């Protein structure tokens, strides 16, 4: 089962998501330039919002390349006897084993890619390192001494030239390094295997279950995302603007006229179409622990499906209010969507973005006794495309609901397009008066899916 969201959100002059030049992101669609907000920006804003954290009861993951250092710092904060440098070395060795690659974490304790790690996973790794806290200082000191000696012999042999090179001593020093390294790896070998087994295809936080995780070297820790989030694009043609700004140096002498600094900031004012969907089956599967016996099929339980429904609500509420923070202090673009549409599909029909409603850009329209805003024209185009989609492919959804601003005159906008003005009634959409009512309706449509479990 899938649940889709379609939003129309009108922004004032702003630069919420910028490219490498500092300008607002854009793209071409339907032969016209459009403003764009990347899906990564929208997902992170939703994931990091207090609303999402509130609905998942604070259980969210962190994404970083500095996991080894974080483990060391947390252990040191817990007990000052745990030297940070020793804990860093140990955590680095453990993470290399967990990720099955000696190159996954550098000697500077930085991972080659970001690790999306849950609090439970972090605590487990910390526990593994702490369990060997007494043995680690001596073992790591031996490794460091062996590495120092090997480096010294390499330098000596390099200066001595071919005739005076002591290859036997360098080989022996290299073996000492390998032995010290192997001894440390032996400490964590079984624990790393156990960790991978316990976390296999199991998301311990809702954000990992929703947005997925990919680790190039340890594919058994990968989790397929249950969400798909499209880049938001403007329903209208892009009209880029630039703000020329100056600031005055308060301590600048009167004898030196002119600005203390000047520059430009790119911006635009656009109406965005946003689309996202949640695969409820995948979400429930991600929230289900691995089976006790290896090789058994993993099946979502009733509790996993209930958690998935809560995750869906958290995602929807956080996404509605997700406003990327780029240049927020300069533009204060705190706006909510003017139109929200949610569609629950029970598996009989494929999910469908309605972005092609805007192949021909939306625009405000005016005339004698006529005034249609950009937002109203965008909603009318979306409704028209939805109606055409249903006629062409048939109805394959359990329920479809809309929430719109009361101030919008959608009927007039539809009339301009020659469409039936009875919205949403003639468009197979059920109108709700609030986001709360829309969420309740979607959750009600999920009831049959929720009950279809082996342990129900």
MODAMO-V204883 format. One record per residue. N is the residue number from 1. RES is the residue in three letters. PHI is phi as a letter, one per 20 degrees, with the letter a starting at -180 (none if undefined). Layout:
BEGIN
n->N res->RES phi->PHI
n->N res->RES phi->PHI
END
This chain:
BEGIN
n->1 res->UNK phi->none
n->2 res->UNK phi->c
n->3 res->UNK phi->c
n->4 res->UNK phi->d
n->5 res->UNK phi->c
n->6 res->UNK phi->c
n->7 res->UNK phi->c
n->8 res->UNK phi->d
n->9 res->UNK phi->c
n->10 res->UNK phi->e
n->11 res->UNK phi->d
n->12 res->UNK phi->f
n->13 res->UNK phi->g
n->14 res->UNK phi->a
n->15 res->UNK phi->b
n->16 res->UNK phi->f
n->17 res->UNK phi->b
n->18 res->UNK phi->d
n->19 res->UNK phi->e
n->20 res->UNK phi->f
n->21 res->UNK phi->e
n->22 res->UNK phi->n
n->23 res->UNK phi->e
n->24 res->UNK phi->g
n->25 res->UNK phi->f
n->26 res->UNK phi->b
n->27 res->UNK phi->a
n->28 res->UNK phi->d
n->29 res->UNK phi->b
n->30 res->UNK phi->m
n->31 res->UNK phi->n
n->32 res->UNK phi->c
n->33 res->UNK phi->f
n->34 res->UNK phi->c
n->35 res->UNK phi->f
n->36 res->UNK phi->b
n->37 res->UNK phi->c
n->38 res->UNK phi->f
n->39 res->UNK phi->f
n->40 res->UNK phi->g
n->41 res->UNK phi->f
n->42 res->UNK phi->f
n->43 res->UNK phi->f
n->44 res->UNK phi->f
n->45 res->UNK phi->f
n->46 res->UNK phi->f
n->47 res->UNK phi->f
n->48 res->UNK phi->e
n->49 res->UNK phi->f
n->50 res->UNK phi->g
n->51 res->UNK phi->f
n->52 res->UNK phi->f
n->53 res->UNK phi->f
n->54 res->UNK phi->f
n->55 res->UNK phi->f
n->56 res->UNK phi->d
n->57 res->UNK phi->l
n->58 res->UNK phi->m
n->59 res->UNK phi->e
n->60 res->UNK phi->c
n->61 res->UNK phi->e
n->62 res->UNK phi->d
n->63 res->UNK phi->c
n->64 res->UNK phi->b
n->65 res->UNK phi->e
n->66 res->UNK phi->d
n->67 res->UNK phi->f
n->68 res->UNK phi->f
n->69 res->UNK phi->f
n->70 res->UNK phi->f
n->71 res->UNK phi->g
n->72 res->UNK phi->f
n->73 res->UNK phi->f
n->74 res->UNK phi->f
n->75 res->UNK phi->f
n->76 res->UNK phi->f
n->77 res->UNK phi->f
n->78 res->UNK phi->f
n->79 res->UNK phi->b
n->80 res->UNK phi->f
n->81 res->UNK phi->f
n->82 res->UNK phi->e
n->83 res->UNK phi->f
n->84 res->UNK phi->f
n->85 res->UNK phi->f
n->86 res->UNK phi->f
n->87 res->UNK phi->f
n->88 res->UNK phi->f
n->89 res->UNK phi->g
n->90 res->UNK phi->f
n->91 res->UNK phi->f
n->92 res->UNK phi->f
n->93 res->UNK phi->f
n->94 res->UNK phi->f
n->95 res->UNK phi->f
n->96 res->UNK phi->f
n->97 res->UNK phi->f
n->98 res->UNK phi->f
n->99 res->UNK phi->e
n->100 res->UNK phi->l
n->101 res->UNK phi->b
n->102 res->UNK phi->f
n->103 res->UNK phi->e
n->104 res->UNK phi->f
n->105 res->UNK phi->c
n->106 res->UNK phi->f
n->107 res->UNK phi->f
n->108 res->UNK phi->e
n->109 res->UNK phi->m
n->110 res->UNK phi->d
n->111 res->UNK phi->f
n->112 res->UNK phi->f
n->113 res->UNK phi->b
n->114 res->UNK phi->f
n->115 res->UNK phi->d
n->116 res->UNK phi->e
n->117 res->UNK phi->c
n->118 res->UNK phi->e
n->119 res->UNK phi->g
n->120 res->UNK phi->f
n->121 res->UNK phi->f
n->122 res->UNK phi->f
n->123 res->UNK phi->f
n->124 res->UNK phi->f
n->125 res->UNK phi->f
n->126 res->UNK phi->f
n->127 res->UNK phi->f
n->128 res->UNK phi->f
n->129 res->UNK phi->f
n->130 res->UNK phi->f
n->131 res->UNK phi->f
n->132 res->UNK phi->d
n->133 res->UNK phi->g
n->134 res->UNK phi->f
n->135 res->UNK phi->e
n->136 res->UNK phi->f
n->137 res->UNK phi->g
n->138 res->UNK phi->f
n->139 res->UNK phi->f
n->140 res->UNK phi->f
n->141 res->UNK phi->f
n->142 res->UNK phi->f
n->143 res->UNK phi->f
n->144 res->UNK phi->f
n->145 res->UNK phi->f
n->146 res->UNK phi->f
n->147 res->UNK phi->f
n->148 res->UNK phi->f
n->149 res->UNK phi->f
n->150 res->UNK phi->f
n->151 res->UNK phi->f
n->152 res->UNK phi->f
n->153 res->UNK phi->f
n->154 res->UNK phi->f
n->155 res->UNK phi->f
n->156 res->UNK phi->f
n->157 res->UNK phi->f
n->158 res->UNK phi->f
n->159 res->UNK phi->f
n->160 res->UNK phi->f
n->161 res->UNK phi->n
n->162 res->UNK phi->f
n->163 res->UNK phi->f
n->164 res->UNK phi->e
n->165 res->UNK phi->f
n->166 res->UNK phi->d
n->167 res->UNK phi->f
n->168 res->UNK phi->f
n->169 res->UNK phi->f
n->170 res->UNK phi->f
n->171 res->UNK phi->f
n->172 res->UNK phi->f
n->173 res->UNK phi->f
n->174 res->UNK phi->f
n->175 res->UNK phi->f
n->176 res->UNK phi->f
n->177 res->UNK phi->f
n->178 res->UNK phi->f
n->179 res->UNK phi->f
n->180 res->UNK phi->f
n->181 res->UNK phi->f
n->182 res->UNK phi->f
n->183 res->UNK phi->f
n->184 res->UNK phi->f
n->185 res->UNK phi->f
n->186 res->UNK phi->f
n->187 res->UNK phi->g
n->188 res->UNK phi->d
n->189 res->UNK phi->g
n->190 res->UNK phi->f
n->191 res->UNK phi->f
n->192 res->UNK phi->f
n->193 res->UNK phi->f
n->194 res->UNK phi->f
n->195 res->UNK phi->f
n->196 res->UNK phi->f
n->197 res->UNK phi->f
n->198 res->UNK phi->f
n->199 res->UNK phi->e
n->200 res->UNK phi->g
n->201 res->UNK phi->l
n->202 res->UNK phi->c
n->203 res->UNK phi->e
n->204 res->UNK phi->e
n->205 res->UNK phi->c
n->206 res->UNK phi->f
n->207 res->UNK phi->f
n->208 res->UNK phi->f
n->209 res->UNK phi->f
n->210 res->UNK phi->f
n->211 res->UNK phi->e
n->212 res->UNK phi->m
n->213 res->UNK phi->b
n->214 res->UNK phi->c
n->215 res->UNK phi->c
n->216 res->UNK phi->g
n->217 res->UNK phi->e
n->218 res->UNK phi->d
n->219 res->UNK phi->f
n->220 res->UNK phi->f
n->221 res->UNK phi->e
n->222 res->UNK phi->f
n->223 res->UNK phi->c
n->224 res->UNK phi->f
n->225 res->UNK phi->f
n->226 res->UNK phi->e
n->227 res->UNK phi->d
n->228 res->UNK phi->c
n->229 res->UNK phi->c
n->230 res->UNK phi->e
n->231 res->UNK phi->f
n->232 res->UNK phi->f
n->233 res->UNK phi->c
n->234 res->UNK phi->f
n->235 res->UNK phi->f
n->236 res->UNK phi->d
n->237 res->UNK phi->f
n->238 res->UNK phi->f
n->239 res->UNK phi->c
n->240 res->UNK phi->f
n->241 res->UNK phi->c
n->242 res->UNK phi->c
n->243 res->UNK phi->e
n->244 res->UNK phi->e
n->245 res->UNK phi->c
n->246 res->UNK phi->c
n->247 res->UNK phi->c
n->248 res->UNK phi->d
n->249 res->UNK phi->f
n->250 res->UNK phi->f
n->251 res->UNK phi->d
n->252 res->UNK phi->f
n->253 res->UNK phi->f
n->254 res->UNK phi->f
n->255 res->UNK phi->f
n->256 res->UNK phi->d
n->257 res->UNK phi->f
n->258 res->UNK phi->o
n->259 res->UNK phi->f
n->260 res->UNK phi->f
n->261 res->UNK phi->a
n->262 res->UNK phi->b
n->263 res->UNK phi->a
n->264 res->UNK phi->c
n->265 res->UNK phi->c
n->266 res->UNK phi->f
n->267 res->UNK phi->b
n->268 res->UNK phi->b
n->269 res->UNK phi->d
n->270 res->UNK phi->c
n->271 res->UNK phi->d
n->272 res->UNK phi->d
n->273 res->UNK phi->d
n->274 res->UNK phi->c
n->275 res->UNK phi->c
n->276 res->UNK phi->b
n->277 res->UNK phi->b
n->278 res->UNK phi->c
n->279 res->UNK phi->e
n->280 res->UNK phi->f
n->281 res->UNK phi->f
n->282 res->UNK phi->f
n->283 res->UNK phi->f
n->284 res->UNK phi->f
n->285 res->UNK phi->f
n->286 res->UNK phi->f
n->287 res->UNK phi->e
n->288 res->UNK phi->e
n->289 res->UNK phi->f
n->290 res->UNK phi->f
n->291 res->UNK phi->f
n->292 res->UNK phi->f
n->293 res->UNK phi->e
n->294 res->UNK phi->f
n->295 res->UNK phi->n
n->296 res->UNK phi->f
n->297 res->UNK phi->f
n->298 res->UNK phi->e
n->299 res->UNK phi->c
n->300 res->UNK phi->f
n->301 res->UNK phi->e
n->302 res->UNK phi->f
n->303 res->UNK phi->f
n->304 res->UNK phi->f
n->305 res->UNK phi->f
n->306 res->UNK phi->f
n->307 res->UNK phi->f
n->308 res->UNK phi->f
n->309 res->UNK phi->f
n->310 res->UNK phi->f
n->311 res->UNK phi->f
n->312 res->UNK phi->g
n->313 res->UNK phi->f
n->314 res->UNK phi->f
n->315 res->UNK phi->f
n->316 res->UNK phi->f
n->317 res->UNK phi->f
n->318 res->UNK phi->f
n->319 res->UNK phi->f
n->320 res->UNK phi->g
n->321 res->UNK phi->e
n->322 res->UNK phi->f
n->323 res->UNK phi->c
n->324 res->UNK phi->g
n->325 res->UNK phi->e
n->326 res->UNK phi->g
n->327 res->UNK phi->l
n->328 res->UNK phi->f
n->329 res->UNK phi->f
n->330 res->UNK phi->e
n->331 res->UNK phi->c
n->332 res->UNK phi->l
n->333 res->UNK phi->e
n->334 res->UNK phi->e
n->335 res->UNK phi->c
n->336 res->UNK phi->d
n->337 res->UNK phi->f
n->338 res->UNK phi->e
n->339 res->UNK phi->b
n->340 res->UNK phi->c
n->341 res->UNK phi->c
n->342 res->UNK phi->c
n->343 res->UNK phi->c
n->344 res->UNK phi->d
n->345 res->UNK phi->d
n->346 res->UNK phi->e
n->347 res->UNK phi->o
n->348 res->UNK phi->e
n->349 res->UNK phi->c
n->350 res->UNK phi->f
n->351 res->UNK phi->f
n->352 res->UNK phi->b
n->353 res->UNK phi->f
n->354 res->UNK phi->d
n->355 res->UNK phi->f
n->356 res->UNK phi->f
n->357 res->UNK phi->f
n->358 res->UNK phi->d
n->359 res->UNK phi->g
n->360 res->UNK phi->e
n->361 res->UNK phi->g
n->362 res->UNK phi->f
n->363 res->UNK phi->b
n->364 res->UNK phi->f
n->365 res->UNK phi->c
n->366 res->UNK phi->b
n->367 res->UNK phi->a
n->368 res->UNK phi->g
n->369 res->UNK phi->l
n->370 res->UNK phi->b
n->371 res->UNK phi->b
n->372 res->UNK phi->d
n->373 res->UNK phi->f
n->374 res->UNK phi->f
n->375 res->UNK phi->f
n->376 res->UNK phi->f
n->377 res->UNK phi->f
n->378 res->UNK phi->f
n->379 res->UNK phi->f
n->380 res->UNK phi->f
n->381 res->UNK phi->f
n->382 res->UNK phi->f
n->383 res->UNK phi->f
n->384 res->UNK phi->f
n->385 res->UNK phi->f
n->386 res->UNK phi->f
n->387 res->UNK phi->f
n->388 res->UNK phi->f
n->389 res->UNK phi->f
n->390 res->UNK phi->f
n->391 res->UNK phi->f
n->392 res->UNK phi->f
n->393 res->UNK phi->d
n->394 res->UNK phi->n
n->395 res->UNK phi->e
n->396 res->UNK phi->c
n->397 res->UNK phi->b
n->398 res->UNK phi->e
n->399 res->UNK phi->a
n->400 res->UNK phi->c
n->401 res->UNK phi->c
n->402 res->UNK phi->c
n->403 res->UNK phi->c
n->404 res->UNK phi->c
n->405 res->UNK phi->f
n->406 res->UNK phi->f
n->407 res->UNK phi->f
n->408 res->UNK phi->e
n->409 res->UNK phi->d
n->410 res->UNK phi->f
n->411 res->UNK phi->f
n->412 res->UNK phi->f
n->413 res->UNK phi->f
n->414 res->UNK phi->f
n->415 res->UNK phi->f
n->416 res->UNK phi->f
n->417 res->UNK phi->e
n->418 res->UNK phi->m
n->419 res->UNK phi->d
n->420 res->UNK phi->g
n->421 res->UNK phi->e
n->422 res->UNK phi->f
n->423 res->UNK phi->d
n->424 res->UNK phi->e
n->425 res->UNK phi->g
n->426 res->UNK phi->e
n->427 res->UNK phi->d
n->428 res->UNK phi->l
n->429 res->UNK phi->c
n->430 res->UNK phi->d
n->431 res->UNK phi->e
n->432 res->UNK phi->d
n->433 res->UNK phi->e
n->434 res->UNK phi->b
n->435 res->UNK phi->f
n->436 res->UNK phi->g
n->437 res->UNK phi->f
n->438 res->UNK phi->f
n->439 res->UNK phi->f
n->440 res->UNK phi->f
n->441 res->UNK phi->f
n->442 res->UNK phi->f
n->443 res->UNK phi->f
n->444 res->UNK phi->f
n->445 res->UNK phi->f
n->446 res->UNK phi->e
n->447 res->UNK phi->g
n->448 res->UNK phi->g
n->449 res->UNK phi->f
n->450 res->UNK phi->f
n->451 res->UNK phi->f
n->452 res->UNK phi->e
n->453 res->UNK phi->c
n->454 res->UNK phi->f
n->455 res->UNK phi->d
n->456 res->UNK phi->f
END
